[in-house]
Amino acid sequence: MAIFTTVTADEMQSHKLPAVEITCQSLVPPARFHDSQTPLYFSGPPGGPDFLYLQVIENPLDCDPFSLDAEVLKHDRPGQNFKIGEASQLEIAGEKRLARCWSIHVTPWLDARATAFIAVPESQAIVLITFSAWTDAENNIVTHHIQRMILNTLTITPRPQ
């Protein structure tokens, strides 16, 4: 049974984040405001290994253009066997979006994941979406059905500043 989740623009602002409303459906309930920039964190089955989390960051109109690669490279730490994969297009919220696969050694094996983003210029925000994923033989990004449900039903609605 689908679980409907909404984080309102007012909730976002109360956590000092840009005013966007996020709505989606999933099969597992999310942790809300997992940390200061992460309004939704899904993990399943409970306790992992599959996950999807959304982070919201400010993106003032007068700043440099957002770089997905620069955001992904922030996860590279000495000694963690960080690997960055090919960029690909992935359907999220009804549109093809740029996504980048990458992996990091956080357990005895490499933890494969992908990151994509949705720019919300009306609210001066970027919504980063990071989820467990891998690439197939044609470099298409593949993920589990729980993450696909969230990605397919994701709606981000700006509230202008």
C-alpha positions in Angstrom: 0.0 0.0 0.0 1.4 3.4 -1.0 2.3 5.9 1.7 1.8 9.5 0.7 4.3 12.0 2.1 4.3 15.8 2.0 6.7 18.3 3.4 5.2 21.8 3.1 7.0 25.0 2.2 6.2 26.2 5.7 7.9 23.2 7.3 10.9 23.7 5.0 11.2 27.4 6.1 10.9 26.5 9.8 14.0 24.4 9.2 15.7 27.3 7.5 15.5 25.7 4.0 14.1 27.3 0.8 10.3 27.4 0.5 9.5 24.3 -1.6 6.8 21.7 -1.1 7.8 18.1 -1.7 5.3 15.4 -2.2 5.8 11.7 -3.1 4.6 8.2 -2.6 6.6 5.2 -1.3 6.2 1.8 0.2 8.1 2.7 3.4 7.7 5.7 5.7 10.5 8.3 5.5 12.5 9.8 8.3 11.7 13.5 8.3 14.4 16.1 8.7 17.1 13.5 9.1 19.6 16.4 9.3 19.4 20.1 8.6 19.3 19.8 4.8 17.5 16.5 4.5 13.7 16.8 4.8 13.1 13.2 3.6 15.2 10.0 4.0 13.8 6.7 2.9 15.5 3.4 3.9 14.2 0.0 3.1 13.6 -2.6 4.0 13.8 -1.0 7.4 17.5 -0.5 8.1 18.7 -0.5 4.5 20.5 -1.4 2.2 18.2 0.5 -0.2 17.9 4.2 0.4 16.8 7.5 -1.2 17.2 10.9 0.4 16.4 14.4 -0.7 18.5 17.4 0.3 17.5 21.0 -0.3 20.2 23.6 -0.7 20.0 27.3 -1.4 20.9 28.4 -4.9 20.8 32.2 -5.1 20.2 33.6 -8.5 23.5 35.5 -8.5 25.7 32.5 -7.7 27.7 30.3 -10.1 25.7 27.7 -12.0 25.1 24.5 -10.0 27.4 21.6 -10.8 26.2 18.0 -10.2 29.8 16.7 -10.6 31.1 19.1 -8.0 28.3 18.0 -5.6 29.1 14.3 -6.2 32.8 14.9 -5.7 32.1 16.3 -2.2 31.7 12.7 -1.1 35.3 11.8 -2.0 37.4 11.2 1.1 40.9 9.9 1.4 41.0 6.1 1.9 37.3 5.4 0.9 37.9 4.1 -2.6 35.6 6.7 -4.2 34.6 6.0 -7.8 32.6 8.2 -10.1 30.7 6.7 -13.0 29.2 8.0 -16.2 26.6 10.6 -16.4 23.2 9.5 -17.7 19.6 10.7 -18.1 17.0 9.3 -15.7 13.3 10.1 -15.6 12.4 11.9 -12.3 9.2 13.7 -11.6 8.1 13.2 -15.2 11.2 14.6 -16.9 14.5 13.3 -18.1 17.2 14.6 -15.7 21.0 14.4 -15.5 22.2 11.9 -13.0 25.6 10.6 -12.0 26.4 7.2 -10.6 29.2 6.9 -8.0 30.3 4.6 -5.3 32.1 4.8 -2.0 33.6 2.2 0.3 31.5 2.6 3.4 30.9 -1.1 4.2 33.0 -4.2 3.2 31.9 -3.6 -0.4 31.4 -0.6 -2.6 28.1 1.2 -1.9 26.8 2.1 -5.4 24.5 5.1 -5.6 23.4 7.9 -8.0 22.7 11.6 -7.5 20.4 13.8 -9.6 19.0 17.2 -9.0 16.0 19.5 -9.7 16.6 23.2 -9.9 13.8 25.3 -8.4 14.8 28.9 -9.4 11.5 30.4 -8.2 12.5 29.4 -4.6 16.2 29.8 -5.2 16.7 26.1 -4.4 18.3 22.9 -5.6 16.8 19.6 -4.6 19.4 16.9 -4.6 18.2 13.3 -4.9 20.7 10.5 -3.9 19.7 6.9 -4.0 21.0 3.4 -4.2 21.6 2.6 -7.9 24.0 1.0 -10.4 24.5 1.1 -14.2 23.6 -1.6 -16.7 25.7 -2.6 -19.7 24.5 0.5 -21.7 25.3 2.9 -18.8 21.6 3.4 -17.9 21.0 4.1 -14.3 19.1 1.3 -12.6 17.5 1.3 -9.1 15.0 -0.8 -7.1 11.2 -0.5 -7.4 10.9 1.3 -4.1 13.2 4.1 -5.3 11.5 4.2 -8.7 8.1 4.7 -7.1 9.4 7.7 -5.2 11.2 9.1 -8.3 8.1 8.7 -10.5 5.7 10.3 -8.0 8.0 13.1 -6.8 6.5 16.6 -7.1 8.3 19.8 -6.1 6.3 22.9 -5.9 8.0 26.3 -5.4 6.7 29.1 -3.3 8.2 32.3 -4.8 10.3 34.4 -2.5 
